Amino acid sequence: MFTSTFLTCVFAALVTSQSHGREFGYGVADECATLPPNISFVNQTYILPNPFEFLNDSEVTSQADWQCRSAQIRALFQEYELGEKPPAPSEFTPTFANNALTITAGTGQNTINFSVPITYPTNGTAPYPAIIVYDAASIPIPSNVAVLTLDIDNIAQQNDQSSRGVGLFYDLYGTNATAGALMAWAWAVSRVIDGLEALPAAKINTEKLAVTGCSRNGKGALVAGAFDERIALTIPQESGSGGDACWRTSRAMLVNRNLATQTANEIVQENVWFSTAFDPFAATNYTVGLLPVDHHELAGLVAPRGLYSTSNVGFLWLGDWSNYECMTAANKIYQALGAPDHQGFSQDGPHDHCSFPNDQVSEINAFFDRFLLDEQANTTVFRTVGSWSFNATWTPWQVPTLN
């Protein structure tokens, strides 16, 4: 519940805290996200984990089962790769003034605030659909969609290893918080959505929200979409390993195909995007197979909501083949939910990193039309300019029809 007061052109709302609410897992039994005390880690280097099998080996056979399994997968990602995403803090006050949303959050001991400017569309009718952009937009955005720009480095710094625990998120939750930068940014996105829901004066349609970022920011956008079910459309652009490339397929690309791409072992040495709990799995290129999840499942957590990701064959480091293998596996989750065309994957290039080629404009517009603008559109997009096809040995598990 919240109350809203108008004071000198400032709209404010006081929001009470409640678990993760509609962020994710709403209405799902707590036991679904409760991990067993002892998990047996089996090294499966050449098989992607089965998203349709619980940790106790029982099968996912219905959409209700998938909701429970999704909660379990989110718990696994938080425990072993991304770190914990805290729920809305006990003290939370959003305000809106001068075309900016300001979030004030506190725990009783620490308080932070950050602002997100809103650029309103040049046409359309309020409340407007909107896209939350990490730092700056590098995709074409329709003229009837509002843009909220989130300064992610302000939330969690990402310079190098020295950035661990630096940023407003850690000022609030402490430098020992388990969340890496990707999850800290996702937390901030959810607080922005909380604020928009509480403040109709911001004139944003919170049922029509998207999130995007490119490269490292694309990794973050995918995590945000996976961990907040209020996001209707997720657009990771050229996110590479740690984004829409699976750890196992990137490892195979380097070790077996001798192609110099980023792997888990390198990425944890480069920056602080992930929790330190991920370090043992990334210790070598042979330990990543012990991780009980992979990024086909991270993308699958977005399902059946909209997901459009792009890849660029001009940069081997981004893992072009790995991206294709991983997102093909992710589409099996969309297939199980009866929505294969809700996920799009477009691999183009070569072109400049984070530029957007003309032949992808119609594709991304179709996803905007369908998921933000309520227009009929064909979102059957799954293509590559590369000379490869999916290796089905990655996914020996069966794809159920989830009724």
C-alpha positions as CSV (number, residue, x, y, z in Angstrom):
1,M,0.0,0.0,0.0
2,F,1.1,3.6,-0.5
3,T,0.0,7.1,0.0
4,S,0.6,9.9,-2.6
5,T,1.0,13.6,-1.8
6,F,1.6,16.6,-4.1
7,L,4.0,19.2,-2.7
8,T,5.5,22.1,-4.7
9,C,5.4,20.1,-7.9
10,V,7.0,17.1,-6.3
11,F,5.1,13.8,-6.3
12,A,6.1,11.4,-3.5
13,A,5.0,8.0,-2.4
14,L,5.8,5.9,0.7
15,V,5.9,2.2,-0.1
16,T,5.9,-0.6,2.4
17,S,8.3,-3.5,1.9
18,Q,7.1,-7.0,1.1
19,S,9.4,-9.9,0.0
20,H,10.0,-9.8,-3.8
21,G,6.3,-9.2,-4.5
22,R,5.6,-9.1,-8.2
23,E,9.3,-9.0,-9.1
24,F,9.5,-12.8,-9.4
25,G,8.0,-15.9,-7.8
26,Y,4.7,-14.2,-7.0
27,G,2.3,-16.8,-5.7
28,V,4.9,-19.6,-5.8
29,A,5.5,-21.7,-2.7
30,D,8.5,-20.8,-0.7
31,E,9.7,-24.4,-0.8
32,C,10.3,-24.0,-4.5
33,A,13.2,-21.6,-3.9
34,T,14.6,-23.5,-0.9
35,L,17.7,-25.3,-2.0
36,P,18.7,-28.6,-0.3
37,P,21.5,-28.4,2.2
38,N,23.8,-30.7,0.2
39,I,23.8,-30.4,-3.6
40,S,25.8,-33.0,-5.5
41,F,27.8,-31.3,-8.2
42,V,28.3,-33.4,-11.3
43,N,30.8,-32.2,-13.9
44,Q,28.8,-31.9,-17.1
45,T,31.1,-30.1,-19.5
46,Y,29.4,-31.1,-22.7
47,I,25.8,-31.1,-21.7
48,L,23.7,-28.1,-20.7
49,P,21.8,-28.6,-17.5
50,N,18.2,-29.8,-18.0
51,P,15.8,-26.9,-17.2
52,F,12.9,-29.4,-17.0
53,E,14.3,-31.5,-14.2
54,F,14.2,-30.5,-10.5
55,L,17.2,-31.1,-8.2
56,N,15.5,-34.2,-6.9
57,D,15.3,-35.6,-10.4
58,S,11.5,-35.2,-10.7
59,E,10.3,-33.8,-14.1
60,V,8.6,-30.6,-15.0
61,T,5.3,-31.6,-16.6
62,S,3.1,-28.5,-16.2
63,Q,3.3,-24.7,-16.2
64,A,2.8,-24.8,-12.5
65,D,5.8,-27.1,-12.2
66,W,7.7,-24.6,-14.4
67,Q,6.9,-21.7,-12.0
68,C,8.3,-23.8,-9.2
69,R,11.4,-24.9,-11.2
70,S,11.9,-21.2,-12.2
71,A,12.1,-20.3,-8.5
72,Q,14.6,-23.1,-8.0
73,I,16.7,-21.9,-10.9
74,R,16.7,-18.3,-9.7
75,A,17.8,-19.6,-6.3
76,L,20.7,-21.5,-7.9
77,F,21.8,-18.4,-9.9
78,Q,21.8,-16.3,-6.7
79,E,23.6,-18.9,-4.7
80,Y,26.3,-19.9,-7.1
81,E,26.8,-17.2,-9.8
82,L,25.1,-13.8,-9.4
83,G,24.6,-13.3,-5.7
84,E,21.5,-12.5,-3.7
85,K,19.0,-9.9,-5.0
86,P,17.5,-8.3,-1.9
87,P,13.8,-7.5,-1.9
88,A,12.5,-4.0,-1.7
89,P,14.1,-2.3,1.4
90,S,12.1,-1.6,4.5
91,E,12.4,2.1,3.9
92,F,11.5,3.2,0.3
93,T,10.3,6.6,-0.9
94,P,10.2,7.4,-4.6
95,T,9.6,11.0,-5.8
96,F,9.0,12.5,-9.2
97,A,9.9,16.1,-10.2
98,N,11.4,17.8,-13.3
99,N,11.1,14.7,-15.5
100,A,13.2,12.6,-13.1
101,L,12.4,9.7,-10.8
102,T,14.3,9.8,-7.5
103,I,14.6,6.7,-5.3
104,T,15.4,7.0,-1.6
105,A,16.0,3.6,0.0
106,G,17.0,2.7,3.5
107,T,17.5,-0.3,5.8
108,G,17.2,1.4,9.1
109,Q,20.9,1.8,9.3
110,N,21.9,3.1,5.9
111,T,20.1,5.3,3.3
112,I,20.9,6.0,-0.3
113,N,19.2,7.9,-3.1
114,F,19.6,7.9,-6.9
115,S,17.8,9.7,-9.7
116,V,16.7,8.4,-13.2
117,P,16.0,11.0,-15.8
118,I,12.9,10.3,-18.0
119,T,12.9,11.4,-21.7
120,Y,9.3,11.5,-22.8
121,P,8.2,10.5,-26.3
122,T,7.5,13.0,-29.0
123,N,4.2,11.3,-29.8
124,G,1.8,8.8,-28.3
125,T,-0.6,9.0,-25.3
126,A,0.2,8.9,-21.6
127,P,0.7,6.7,-19.7
128,Y,3.6,5.8,-22.0
129,P,5.4,2.5,-22.6
130,A,9.0,2.9,-21.5
131,I,12.5,1.3,-21.8
132,I,15.1,1.4,-19.0
133,V,18.5,1.9,-20.6
134,Y,21.8,1.0,-19.0
135,D,23.9,4.2,-19.3
136,A,23.0,5.2,-22.9
137,A,20.8,3.7,-25.7
138,S,22.6,2.0,-28.6
139,I,19.4,0.6,-30.2
140,P,16.7,2.4,-32.2
141,I,13.8,3.3,-29.9
142,P,10.3,4.1,-31.2
143,S,9.3,7.7,-30.9
144,N,6.3,6.8,-28.8
145,V,8.3,5.0,-26.1
146,A,9.7,6.9,-23.1
147,V,13.4,6.4,-22.1
148,L,14.7,6.1,-18.5
149,T,18.5,6.2,-18.2
150,L,20.0,4.3,-15.3
151,D,23.6,5.2,-14.3
152,I,24.6,1.7,-13.4
153,D,28.2,2.6,-12.3
154,N,26.6,4.8,-9.6
155,I,24.8,1.7,-8.4
156,A,27.7,-0.8,-8.6
157,Q,31.1,0.2,-10.0
158,Q,32.7,-2.0,-12.8
159,N,36.2,-0.8,-13.4
160,D,38.1,-3.9,-12.5
161,Q,38.6,-6.1,-9.4
162,S,39.1,-3.1,-7.2
163,S,35.4,-2.2,-7.8
164,R,34.1,-5.1,-5.6
165,G,31.7,-3.6,-3.1
166,V,31.8,-0.1,-4.5
167,G,28.6,1.8,-5.3
168,L,25.3,2.8,-3.8
169,F,24.0,-0.7,-3.6
170,Y,26.9,-1.6,-1.3
171,D,26.5,1.6,0.7
172,L,23.1,0.3,1.5
173,Y,23.7,-3.4,2.0
174,G,27.4,-3.5,3.0
175,T,30.5,-4.3,1.1
176,N,30.1,-8.0,2.0
177,A,26.8,-8.3,0.1
178,T,27.0,-11.3,-2.1
179,A,25.5,-9.7,-5.2
180,G,27.9,-8.9,-8.1
181,A,27.5,-5.8,-10.2
182,L,25.0,-7.5,-12.5
183,M,22.6,-8.3,-9.7
184,A,23.1,-5.0,-8.0
185,W,22.0,-3.2,-11.2
186,A,19.0,-5.6,-11.5
187,W,18.0,-4.6,-7.9
188,A,18.1,-0.9,-9.0
189,V,15.9,-1.6,-12.0
190,S,13.3,-3.2,-9.7
191,R,13.4,-0.2,-7.4
192,V,12.8,2.1,-10.4
193,I,9.8,-0.1,-11.4
194,D,8.5,0.1,-7.8
195,G,8.7,3.9,-8.0
196,L,6.9,4.1,-11.3
197,E,4.1,1.9,-10.0
198,A,3.7,4.1,-6.9
199,L,3.7,7.4,-8.9
200,P,1.1,7.7,-11.6
201,A,2.3,11.3,-12.1
202,A,5.4,9.9,-13.9
203,K,3.0,8.9,-16.7
204,I,4.6,5.6,-17.4
205,N,2.7,2.4,-18.2
206,T,4.3,-0.1,-15.9
207,E,2.7,-3.0,-17.8
208,K,4.7,-2.1,-20.8
209,L,8.4,-1.9,-19.7
210,A,11.6,-2.9,-21.5
211,V,15.2,-3.0,-20.4
212,T,18.3,-2.9,-22.6
213,G,22.1,-2.5,-22.6
214,C,25.1,-3.5,-24.8
215,S,28.1,-5.6,-24.1
216,R,28.7,-5.7,-20.3
217,N,25.5,-3.7,-19.9
218,G,23.8,-6.3,-22.1
219,K,24.8,-8.9,-19.6
220,G,23.1,-6.8,-16.9
221,A,20.0,-6.2,-19.0
222,L,19.5,-10.0,-19.3
223,V,19.8,-10.5,-15.5
224,A,17.3,-7.7,-14.9
225,G,14.8,-9.3,-17.3
226,A,15.3,-12.7,-15.7
227,F,14.8,-11.4,-12.2
228,D,11.8,-9.1,-12.6
229,E,8.7,-10.5,-14.3
230,R,7.2,-7.0,-14.6
231,I,9.6,-6.4,-17.5
232,A,7.6,-7.1,-20.7
233,L,10.6,-7.0,-23.1
234,T,14.3,-7.7,-22.5
235,I,16.9,-6.6,-25.1
236,P,20.5,-7.7,-24.5
237,Q,22.7,-6.4,-27.3
238,E,26.0,-8.2,-28.0
239,S,26.2,-9.4,-24.4
240,G,28.6,-12.3,-25.1
241,S,29.8,-14.6,-22.3
242,G,28.0,-13.9,-19.1
243,G,25.1,-12.8,-21.2
244,D,23.5,-14.8,-23.9
245,A,26.5,-17.2,-24.3
246,C,26.5,-20.2,-22.1
247,W,29.6,-20.9,-20.0
248,R,29.9,-24.4,-21.3
249,T,29.5,-23.5,-24.9
250,S,32.1,-20.7,-24.6
251,R,34.4,-23.1,-22.9
252,A,34.0,-25.5,-25.8
253,M,34.6,-22.7,-28.3
254,L,38.0,-22.0,-26.6
255,V,39.2,-25.4,-25.6
256,N,37.8,-27.6,-28.3
257,R,37.5,-25.3,-31.3
258,N,40.6,-23.2,-30.4
259,L,38.8,-19.9,-30.9
260,A,39.8,-17.1,-28.6
261,T,36.6,-16.2,-26.8
262,Q,35.9,-15.1,-23.3
263,T,35.2,-17.9,-20.7
264,A,34.2,-18.0,-17.1
265,N,37.8,-18.4,-16.1
266,E,38.8,-15.1,-17.7
267,I,35.8,-13.1,-16.9
268,V,36.0,-13.5,-13.1
269,Q,39.6,-12.1,-13.3
270,E,38.5,-9.1,-15.4
271,N,35.7,-7.6,-13.4
272,V,33.2,-7.9,-10.5
273,W,30.1,-8.6,-12.5
274,F,29.5,-11.9,-10.7
275,S,29.4,-13.0,-7.1
276,T,32.6,-14.4,-5.6
277,A,30.6,-17.6,-5.1
278,F,31.1,-18.2,-8.8
279,D,34.9,-18.2,-8.5
280,P,35.3,-22.0,-7.7
281,F,33.3,-22.9,-10.8
282,A,35.4,-20.5,-12.9
283,A,38.7,-21.6,-11.4
284,T,39.7,-23.4,-14.6
285,N,38.1,-24.2,-18.0
286,Y,37.4,-27.6,-16.6
287,T,35.5,-26.7,-13.5
288,V,32.7,-24.7,-15.1
289,G,30.9,-27.9,-15.9
290,L,30.1,-28.3,-12.2
291,L,27.9,-25.2,-12.2
292,P,24.3,-26.5,-11.7
293,V,22.8,-23.9,-14.1
294,D,23.8,-22.1,-17.3
295,H,22.7,-19.2,-19.4
296,H,20.1,-21.0,-21.5
297,E,18.2,-21.1,-18.2
298,L,18.9,-17.5,-17.4
299,A,17.3,-16.5,-20.7
300,G,14.6,-19.1,-20.1
301,L,13.7,-17.2,-16.9
302,V,12.5,-14.4,-19.1
303,A,10.0,-16.8,-20.8
304,P,7.3,-16.4,-22.0
305,R,7.9,-12.6,-21.9
306,G,9.6,-11.0,-24.8
307,L,13.3,-11.5,-25.4
308,Y,15.3,-10.1,-28.4
309,S,19.0,-10.5,-28.3
310,T,21.7,-9.6,-30.9
311,S,25.1,-11.0,-31.6
312,N,28.0,-9.7,-33.7
313,V,30.2,-12.1,-35.7
314,G,32.8,-9.4,-36.0
315,F,34.2,-10.0,-32.5
316,L,35.3,-13.5,-31.7
317,W,35.7,-12.5,-28.1
318,L,31.9,-12.2,-27.8
319,G,31.5,-15.9,-28.6
320,D,29.4,-15.9,-31.8
321,W,29.1,-19.7,-32.0
322,S,28.5,-19.9,-28.3
323,N,25.8,-17.3,-28.4
324,Y,24.0,-19.3,-31.1
325,E,24.2,-22.6,-29.3
326,C,23.1,-21.2,-26.0
327,M,20.1,-19.2,-27.3
328,T,19.0,-22.1,-29.4
329,A,18.9,-24.2,-26.2
330,A,17.0,-21.3,-24.4
331,N,14.4,-21.4,-27.1
332,K,13.5,-24.9,-26.0
333,I,12.1,-23.4,-22.8
334,Y,10.0,-21.0,-24.9
335,Q,8.8,-23.9,-27.0
336,A,7.7,-25.8,-23.9
337,L,5.7,-22.8,-22.8
338,G,4.1,-22.6,-26.3
339,A,5.7,-19.3,-27.1
340,P,8.8,-19.9,-29.3
341,D,8.3,-16.7,-31.2
342,H,8.5,-14.6,-28.0
343,Q,12.3,-15.1,-28.2
344,G,14.2,-13.6,-31.0
345,F,17.9,-14.0,-31.7
346,S,19.7,-12.1,-34.5
347,Q,23.4,-12.7,-35.3
348,D,24.8,-10.2,-37.8
349,G,28.0,-8.5,-38.7
350,P,30.8,-7.9,-38.9
351,H,30.1,-4.3,-37.8
352,D,31.3,-1.9,-35.0
353,H,30.6,-3.2,-31.5
354,C,27.3,-1.8,-30.1
355,S,26.3,-0.3,-33.4
356,F,22.9,-1.4,-34.8
357,P,22.8,-2.6,-38.4
358,N,19.9,-1.5,-40.6
359,D,18.8,-5.1,-41.4
360,Q,17.9,-5.6,-37.7
361,V,15.7,-2.5,-37.4
362,S,12.6,-4.2,-38.6
363,E,13.2,-7.1,-36.2
364,I,13.5,-5.0,-33.1
365,N,10.6,-2.8,-34.2
366,A,8.5,-6.0,-34.4
367,F,9.4,-6.8,-30.7
368,F,8.6,-3.3,-29.6
369,D,5.3,-3.4,-31.5
370,R,4.2,-6.7,-30.0
371,F,5.4,-6.4,-26.4
372,L,5.2,-2.7,-25.7
373,L,2.8,-1.2,-28.2
374,D,0.1,-3.8,-28.4
375,E,0.3,-4.1,-32.1
376,Q,0.2,-7.2,-34.3
377,A,3.8,-8.2,-35.3
378,N,5.7,-11.2,-36.5
379,T,8.5,-11.9,-34.0
380,T,9.7,-15.1,-35.5
381,V,13.3,-14.2,-35.7
382,F,16.1,-16.7,-35.2
383,R,19.0,-16.3,-37.6
384,T,22.8,-16.2,-38.0
385,V,25.1,-15.1,-40.8
386,G,27.6,-17.7,-39.4
387,S,28.3,-21.0,-41.1
388,W,27.2,-23.2,-38.2
389,S,24.1,-25.0,-36.9
390,F,23.0,-26.2,-33.5
391,N,24.7,-29.2,-32.0
392,A,21.9,-31.2,-30.4
393,T,24.2,-33.1,-28.1
394,W,24.1,-30.1,-25.9
395,T,20.5,-30.8,-25.1
396,P,19.9,-34.6,-24.8
397,W,16.9,-33.9,-22.6
398,Q,13.3,-34.0,-23.8
399,V,11.2,-30.8,-24.3
400,P,7.8,-31.2,-22.6
401,T,4.6,-29.5,-23.6
402,L,3.7,-27.6,-20.4
403,N,-0.1,-27.4,-20.2
